[in-house]
Amino acid sequence: MTQTTKVVLVTGASSGIGEATALRLAADGHRVFLGARRTERLEKLTGRITAEGGSAGFRRLDVTDAADVQAFVSAAVERWGRVDVIVNNAGVMPLSPLSELKVGEWDRMIDVNVRGVLHGIAAALPVMREQGGGHVVNIASVGAFEVVPTAAVYCATKFAVRALSEGLRQESPGDIRVTVVSPGVTESELADSISDPRAREDMKTYRSVAVPASAIADAIAFAVSQPADVDVNEIVVRPAASAQ
């Protein structure tokens, strides 16, 4: 258990990396406030954390809605008085070749993966600055470092997450810590949103070797646990057997 209890907000907390992060940080003694659209899962997860002696709350959250993200942060402040960490984790990955012109899916990735992160920053940053400090953790991807066929738009959104994180770091001298975590292939529901048959089939092979979501949660916990004068800026986590 950590010696310093923090209030940690996690978006996309109903499954995968978000769920694993909530469990890990709650086990470390932090108070976690969870957001996602699937409230039945959030309720179950919150109940599990509470039953195991942790402290947790939840609120339905659509990260594409700036006002909803603001309300999510405000609800955490109302409950616990502060926001020490926000983990901007919510993301979607409906891969397809650009030639398929799936504009609606492109827009969805931009809305969730980029605007969702910006909305989290916009809602949490004023609270953190007013209280004298905080920590923004943004979840990118190994797709933030390279582009592969069918993933052009997804990779573009994750390149953007890295750029936004670095910009925020440079603009926050000392008071706000910024970490970007870039997972490789991770056990999650992320690939379930792929509608393109070819991309969906290719992803089965690509995802044949994966790390558990708990491995990413451990990386996040490491960054969060550092003393205030240590800023872990970037972590990349891949399966040991992966060449990607």
TIBA-682260 format. One record per residue (C-alpha): x, y, z. Coordinates in steps of 0.5 Angstrom, whole numbers, plus 500, padded with zeros to 3 digits. Layout:
<nodes>
XYZ...
</nodes>
This chain:
<nodes>
500500500503507498504512504501518500494517498492520492485521488486518482481519476481514470477514464475508460475504466470499465475494462482493460487497462483502465480496469487494471489501473483502478484495481492496482492503484486502489490496492496501493491505497489511493482513492480512485474515481472511475469513468466510462459509459458502461456504468454496470461495469463501473458499479461492479468494479467499484464494489469489488474495490470497496469489498477489498478495503479500497476507496472508490467511486464512479460516474458515467462518462463520455470523454467526447463531451467536454461538459461531461468530463468537467462534471466528472472532475467536479464530482471527484473534487466534491467527493474528495476535495482534490484531484492528484492524478488523472489517467486519460485512458479511454480509447478506440481502435477501429482499424481499416485501410484509408481507401475504405473511407470509413470517415465516421470511424476516423471521426470517432477515433479523433473524438475519443483518442484526441479530444478525450485527452484534451477534455481531461486536461482541460477539466483537471489542469485548473484544479491541479494548478489551484491546489499547487500540483498534480499529475497527468497520465496519458495513454498512447501506444506503440502506434505513436512511434510508427505507422502500419497499414490500416492504422494510419488514423489510429497512429495519428491520434496516438502521435497526437497524444505524445505531442500533447503530453510533451507540450504540457510537460514543457508548459508545466515547470515543476508543478504538474507532472506529465507521463505518457505510457505507450503500450504494445499489444495488450490484452483488452477489448480494444480490437473489438471495435474493428469493423473492417474484415481484413484488418480484424483478421490481421489483428488476430495474428498481431495480437497473438502475443500480448501482455496482460493489462496489469503490466500497463497498470504496474507502469502507471503505478510506478510513475504515480508513486515517484516523489514530487520532484521526479517526473517519469515522462515516458514509458513504453511497455511491449511483450518481450517476444514482440518485434513490434
</nodes>
